[in-house]
Amino acid sequence: MDAELGTGRSCSCSICEYDLALFATPWSEYETRVLRAKRHKGIDAVNAKRGAHVRNLVEEITVGVLALATSAGLIDFSSQVFSVFSADASVLAIEATILTAQLVAMVANGFAGLLASIFQATGRATPAIVMSVSQGVLFIPIVLLGNLWFGLAGIIWALTVSEIIVLLVGVGLWFAFRGAIERGLAEGSEERAEVAMAV
């Protein structure tokens, strides 16, 4: 194989697949090995980055599956779980509604937090502040109006309604600032991020 490389023919290495015939000068055995080592090192670096991305994706999927499984388990077995704390039938009837409302609010809050983090990470303070303030500003009137119009059910679902509204506000802000965010991400690099984190 190395003899072929010295004459400028293609490498038969299944990893490299590097065509040395592109170069007009013959290669010495040392130059060939150096070139192959650099090529393999580059492949190892790319594979390491791909592996890190895959590991991150697997971790995120695992967390999502665990959250959904826990939520589904709590909803399915809610009467058994809450019967440990109370035997009152009226309390057990309300708990399923409360649990469902809180789990839906948790999902909306997670996505709203993700959008707020994107705004903060890309240097867009105004939409991040708008989202943070709107969570507090919307909740109080929604609780009061929910109690006035729907009684206990209005209070139970007030957090869910306010979190969904904040999520919709965040999505609207994301669409409004999407071009600026994408430009900022395109200008960024790992080196700039490391320099910023070191400061």
Protein Blocks (a to p, Z undefined) as FASTA:
>chain_A
ZZmmmnopacfbfklopafklpmbdcdfklmmmmmmmmmmmmmmmmmmmmmmmmmmmmmm
mmmmmmmmmmmmmmmmmmmmmmmmpccfklmmmmmmmmmmmmmmmmmmmmmmmmmmmmmm
nopaklmmmmmmmmmmmmmmmmmmmmmmnommlmmmmmmmmmmmmmmmmmmmmmmmmmmm
mmmmmmpcfklmmmmmmZZ
